[in-house]
Amino acid sequence: MKNIFQNAFVASLAICASLVASCSKDYLQTSPTNAVGAQDAVATYESAIGALNGIALTMCSQQYSGSQGDCGENAIIRLYENYPSQDYNYNAYASGWAAIHNQTFHLRKDSKYDYYAWYYYYNIISQANSIIANIDSSEATDEEKAFIEASALTFRAYGFQKLVLYFCPRWLDSNNGTSDKGKTIVLRIDDSTGDLAPSTMADVYKQIYDDCENAIKLFTKSGLNRPAGRIWLPNINVAHAVYARAALNRLDYAKAQSEAKLAREGYELVSGDEYNDGFMTPNSEWIFGSYGDASENQWYWTYGTQFSCNGYYASNTENAGGSINIELTNQIPDNDARKALFLTPDKFPSYSLAGVGSKSAQYYLGLDVINNSYAMISSALYGEVYNYIESMAVKGVDAPLAAGIPHLGDHIKFYVFDSPGVSYLPFIRSSEMVLIEAEAAFKQNKTTEAQAALVELNATTGRTPGYTCTKTGDDLWTEIMNYRTLELWGEGFGWSDFKRWKRPIVRHTLADGGNAHAAVAITIGVDEVNNWTWVVPQRETDYNKGFNTEKPEA
């Protein structure tokens, strides 16, 4: 870990240093500890806030880890969650990314795709550790020190919680966290960079729990909150939310349910008629997210450039921004506000399989490729599609799917407000917390509470007018999974949810009732691809001799 940890730390802080002088925006007032010294970086409350901003900047900027596209949380969302999930289709580019969709890189310890998540989250952890180690020497008041330390603890817990998702087995396969196969995460909780053996999953979760609990106590002691609108900085709600996520994945359902309730206090659910806001700027239910501004434009590698419905790709290429699995949306009522954000068959009277272009398994609506050029095969369907898109388009920004090449299931959920792909990106929303409450209640046999959580999310908000829930048993469990998958589509949960649920991924082509590209229309069993666990990167084991490299998981 010495090499990875030092490089991650130095590189991320170098990025911060280059930006300090570039702009006077509050967000960019960073004080990189490597550039000015660890103690000087937190010498005052203002500089310590700058150090926290540096961590937030890491989450939405290009990383120096040896390759393009290594750009923070949006790289994790696309590579580790969207692509390998069951319900995200990447249209024209699916075949080119089939190896990631089909999870064939889990055992390739020398691959950048294995390495990036490890590098990135230890990058966050290293910066948080430096703040925690030095904040006591700050000139800040005791209340301010408490707030800074609480924020850094929350960032650290966030990083470790994510590492466990990708590099450890499921908790239910870990013998309560004691299995050697789960002994993969190095609990680096200070500024040291020497050799250190990995810890058990049980020990890692204990650290996450401790960090979250200490953060909550310190946030409370401080009496402070982040400035209004700065959703990229942690507060007490973020600490509760990270705690809820960790508890859910540890199958600690009582803790997950209680922490999720606390996490969403003060973050009201968006009503149905306001739901279609483009997911590009924070609204009332955004608990945590990225910073978004043209001054922080990642250009080609922003989430919005490639995956929004009005970014560069959707406006200029045949790919659009990705599409949802219609086998999922077929199970959702047609009047649902979330289903309304996808081009699904229920919306178009002229829809038929004959009107869906099947050339290269692209599933264009009303078009196909004939003699190497686009040709209209159903003008009625095509017209209905673009009439619908126009009726649903978010006002004040570029129009969605302007390239004129719509696919079955295409989304009009994520927008950008500046070119080629500038937007904020949600990391934690209160809707997720309600769904954690539903899942956790169900797993505790609290059927009424699970039903009530779904009713709150769907009916009380007006997202599914007239929604009621009297389902029980397996039917209720399916309902919870379906609504979680729909609600959080594209936000970074698709793969890890199925892993936690120990649910196989099953993708079908149009001919078989789905809309997955033929290159990724496969079934991935729950015990395949190393039980859905990425191996520890070789760059780690080469430099951290605390690993026993004779073990296959190392």
N, C-alpha and C positions, 0 to 999 in steps of 0.2 A: 504493500500500500504506500510505502514511502514515496515512490516516484509519482504514482497517480495523485496522491494526496497533496504533495507539494506542487505539482504542475497545475492541478485544478485550482488550488488556492491562489497561486501566483497569477495564473492566466485571468481568472475572473476579476481579481483586483486590478490588474492592468487595464482591463476593459473599463472598469469604473474610473480609473485615473484619467484615461483619455477623454472621458465624457465630462469630467468636472468642469473643465474650462470651455466646453463647447456650447453650453446653454445655461441660462439663468433660471430655468424652470425649477420649482421646488423639488420635483421628482429626481432631478439630476444632481442635486446637492449631495454628492457622495463623498465619503472620506475613507478611501481604501486603506486598510490597515497595512498592506504591503508597501504602499507608496509613501505613507507618512509615519509608519510605525504603529504597532498594535495599540499601544496606550494612547498615542496622540489621536488615533482615529476615533476613540470614544472619550476624549478629554473633556468634552462638553456635551450637553444634551443635544445640541444642534448637530455636532459632528457624529454623535452616536446614531441619531436618526439617519444621517447620511450613510453610515455603515449598513444600517438596515435596508436603506434604499438600494445599496449595492447588491444585496442578496436578491431583492426584488428584480433588479436589472438583469441578474443572471437568469431569471426565470423567463425573460422575454427578449434575449439577445443571442447573437451567434457566439458559440463557445469555441475556444481554441482547443480542440481535441483531435485535430488531424483530418477533418473532412467537412465538406459543406453540409448544410442542413442540420447541424448540431446546434439547435437554437432554442434550448430551454424547454419549457413545458409543452409547447405546441409540437415539438419533435416527439415527446413521449406520447402525447395524445394520438398522433398519427401512426407511429411505428409500433408502439407497444399495446395500443388499445383499439383504435379504429380498424386498421388494416387486418389484424388477425381475428377480429370479432366475427360473429355470424351475420350481423345485421347492417354492416356498412359495405357498400359496393363502390369500387373506385373506377367504374365505367371503362373508358378507353385505356386506362393505364393498369388495369387489374392484372393483365397477363405479365406485364413487366415487373410488377411487384408481387407476383404469385408466391415467391419464396417466403416473403414476410406474411402475406395473407395465410399461407398454409403452415406457418410455424416451423419451417425447416432450419432455422438458425439457432435453435435453443442450445445445441451442443457444439456450436462453432465458437469456441472460446477466443479465437483470434480475430473474430469479425467485429467491425465497428458497431454493428447492430447489437451485439452482445455487450460491447464495452460502453456505449454511450450512456445508458441509464446509470450505470455504476459510477462513471466519471461525474456525471451531472449532479446526482444527488449527494455524492461526497463533496462536491464543490460547495453546495449549499451548506452542508454540515460543517465543513471546515471554516467557512466564514462565520457561522453561528458560534462555533466553539471559540473563536478568537474574541468575539464580542463578550461572551459569557466569562471568559478567563480574565478580561481586563476591565470590565465595567465598574468594579469596586473602586478602582483608582480614579474614576472620573470626577470632575468637579460638579457634575449634575447633582440635583437634590436627591434625597433618598427615594422620593416618589418617582422621580424621573428614572433613576437607576432601576427601580423595580419594573417600570414599564419596558425599558430597553431589554433587560434580562428576560422578561416574560416573552417578548417578541422573538428574541433569539432562540429561546427554548422551543417556541412553537415552530419556528422554521426548522430546527433540528429534528423535532418529532415528525414533522411533515416529510423530511428527507428519509428518515429511517422507515417510516410507515410505507413509503413507496418502494424502497429497496426490498422489503419483505415480500411485497406483492410479486415482484418479478424474479427474485433470486432465491426464494425459499418455497418449499412445497406448501400445499394447503394445510391449514392448521389441523383439519380432521385426519390428515395423513401423517402427522408429525409426532404422534404419541405424546400429545399435550406439550408440544414444543421441545421435547427432549431428543428426538431422533437425530442421529448423526447426519442424515441427508439434509436436515434443516440448519446445520451448523455451518453457515456460509457468510453471515454478515459480521463485519468487524466493527465492534462498538468503539468507535473513535470518538471520545467525548472530552478531549482536551487538545492542546496544541501539538502533541507529540506526533512524529511521523515515522517512528521506527517500526520494527517487526512487531506484529500483534496477532495472536490467534483469533479465529472467528468465534463467535458466541453462539449458543443455542437460540432457537426461536423464542423460547420462554424468556431468556435473559433480554433479548432484543425488545420483546413486547413489554417487559417490566420497565425497561428504560424509556420506551415511548410513553407508557402510562405515567411514570414518574415525571418526565418532562412536561407532559400536559397538566398534571396536577399541580406541579410547582409553578407553571406558567399561570394557571388560573388563580392561584393564591397571590402571585405577584401582581397580576393585573388588578385584582381586587384591592390589594394593599396600595397600589399606586393611585387609584382613583382617577386614572387618566384613560383616554381613548385616543385612537388615531384621529387625525383631522378629518372632517367630513369629506367623503368622496375618495379618500386615498385607500381604495380597496386592495391595493397591492401590499399594504402593511398588515401584519397580524394584529388582532385584538382578542379580547376574551372569547368572543364568539368563534373565531377561527380555532382557538385552542380547544374549545368544546367540540368543534366539528372534526378536527383531526383525531381527537380522543374517540369520538363516535365511530369514525371510520376504522380505526385500529381495533376497537372492541368488536365491531361487526365481523371483521376478517379473522379475529381470534375466536369467533363464535361465543363471545361474552355478551349475550343478547340483552340482559338486564342493563348492563352498563351502556351498551350501544343505544338503547332506547332512551335512557335518561339523559345521556350527553347530547343526543340529537335534539331533544326538546329544548335544552338549554342553549344549544348552538343557534337556533333560529329565533330566539327572543329578540324582538325589535326589527326583524327582517321579514316583513309581511309578504305573503305569497301574492304574486301578480294575478290579477283577474283575467278571465278568458278573453275579453275584448281588448286587453292591453298586452296579451301574450306575444302577439306578432309585432315585436319591436326591433327585430333584427339581430338580437344577441350581440350587439356591437358596442354598447355603452352600458354601464351599470344601471340597474333598476333596484327596486326596493328589496329584492330577495338575493342580491349578490352579496355573499358573505366575504368572499376572497376571490381575487382575480388578478390579471395582468394589468400593467399600465399600457395605454394605447394613445399614440400621438404620432404625427408625421415626423417629429424629431427623432423618434425611435423606430423608424421604418427599417425592417429587415429585408425589404424588397422581395426578392424571389422566395425567400424562405418563411415569410409570415404565414400563419394559418389562413388568414384571409385571402392572400394571393392565390393559394392553391385550392382552398376548401370552402370559401364563401360563395354565395350564389351570385354576387356581383363584383367579385374580384377579377384579377387578370385572367385566370384560367376560364372561368365561366363566361367571361365577356369576349374572349379571343380564341378559344380552342374548342375542340369537340368533346372535352371531358366533363364540363360543368364542375360542380363542387362535391360530387359524390351523391350516392342515392341510398335510400333505405330498402331493406328487405320487405317486399310486399306481403310475404307470409306473416310478418309481424303486424303490419298495418291492417291486414284483412281481419284481424281479431279485435280491432278497435272500432267503436261506433263511428259512423261517418260524420257525425256532428262535432267531433272532438277538435278542439282548437289546435292541438299538436299535430294531429293527422292532417289538418288543413295545410301544413307547411311542407307537404310532400306531394309529388305528382303521381297519385295513385289512381287506379282504374275507376273508383267510385265517382270521381268528379267529372267524368267525360262521357256523355251519352253515346258518342260514336266509338268508344273504345271497343276493340276486338283484337284478338291475337294477330289477325291479318294486317292490322294497322301498326303493329310494332315491328320495327326493323330488326331482323335477326342476324344480319351480316356481322361476322366477327363477334357475335354475342354482345352487341352494344345496346340493343333494345331501345332504339330511338323511337320516339312517339310521333307517328305520322311520316317518318322518313326512313329511308334505307340507303345503303351504298350500292349503286348499280353502275357497272362499268367504271369503277374507281371514282365516282362522283356522287354527291347526295342527290336523291330523287324523292319526290313526294309520292307516298303510297297511300296516304289518307289525308286529303286536305281538310276534311271536316274535323278529324281528330286534332290535327296540327293547329287549326284555328281555335278549337276549344281550349287547347293547352295554353296558348298565348293570351287568349281572353282571360283565362283564369289567373295566369301569372300577373297580368296587368291589374286585375281586380285585387290581388293580394299584396302587391308590391308596397314595400315600406317607402313612405314619401320622403323627399329631401335628399335622397342618395341615388347613385346610379341604378338603373333598372336591372333586375335579376335575369340571368340566363340570356344575356344580350347577344351571344354568339348565334342564337337561333337553332341550337341542336339539343333539344331536350331528350332525356332518357326516362324510361319508366322508373319511378321512385325518386327522381331528383329532388333535392331539398331546396326550399326557399326559406330556410331557418336562419342561417348565419349570413350577415351582411358585413360590408366594410363602409367606412365613411370617408376614406381618402384612398388614392391610388398608390401602388397597385393592390395593397391589401392591408390597410391600416385600420385597426379596431382594438378595443379591449377584448379580453377573452376570459370567460368565467371559469374559475377553478372549483369553487364551492358555492352552491345555491341552497336556499332554504327548502326548495322542492326536494333536493336530494335527502335532506335531513328528515322530511316527512316520510320518504320512502324507506329510509333506515328504520324509522319507528314502525312502519308497517311490517317490514321483514322481521325485525327483532320481536315484535309482539306475536307474530305468527309462530315463530320458532319457540316461543314460550307458552304456546297453546292459549294465547290471549286473543281468541278469534274476534271478539267484539271490538277490541282496540285496533286490531289490524284492519278490520272493515272500516272503522271510523277514520283511520288515517287516510285510506283511499278515498273516502267520501269527502274529507277535508280538501284533499289535493284536487279531486276531479269535479265534485259537485259544488262545494262551497265557493270555490274560485270561479265557477262557471266554465271551466275548461271542457267539461263534458256535460252540457245541460241535461238535467233529468237523471243524472247518474245515481244509481243506488248500488249497494253491495250487500247481498245476502249469501254470497258464496262461502263455502267452508271446505276444509280438507284440501285435496289436490287442486280443486277448481280455484280456490282462493289463492293458493300458492302460485298457480299459473297466472292469475290476475295480477298479483304483486310483481312477478317477474316481467310480465308484458308491459305494465305501465312504467316500471323503472327503466326498461330498455328504451321505450318510446320517449319518455320524458328527458332522459339524459343522452339521447343519441348524439353522437359526434362530440361529446364533451369529455371523453376519456375514461369510460367505464366498461365498454362493451366486452373486452377480453377478460379483464380481471373479475367481473361479475360472474361470468360463466365458469371461470376457474373456481371461484369460491363455492358456487352452486354445484360443482362437479357435474356439469351439464355438457354433453358433447356439442360441438359445433356441427351443424348440418346445413349445407348450402345447396340449393337446387337451381338449375337453369330454368328458363321460361317454359320450356317443354315439359318440365317436371313440376311446374306450379310456382317457381320462384322467379328471381331476376338476377341471380349471381352469374358473373362471367364464367364461361365454360372452364377457364383455367383455374378457377378457385371453387368450383362447384363440387366440393368433396365433403366427406365426414371426417372429423378429427375426434377420436375417442378420448375419454377423460384420462386414460392411462398412457396415451401416446406422447410423443415428443417430450420425453423426460418428465412426464407428469406435468407438462405445462410449466416447467421451471427452467429459467435461463441459468447456464453454468457461470461460475465465477470467471471473469475475464482473465486471459493469460497474462495481460499486462499487470494485473494485481498479483497473481501467484509468482510471477517472475521476480518481483521486487519485495514482496512481503513474505518472508520465510516463516511467518507464523502459520502458514497453511501447510498441511500435510499433502503434498502434491501427488502422493501415491493413491489418494482416494479419488474415485471417479468424479465426485461433485466438485473437487478442487481443480 
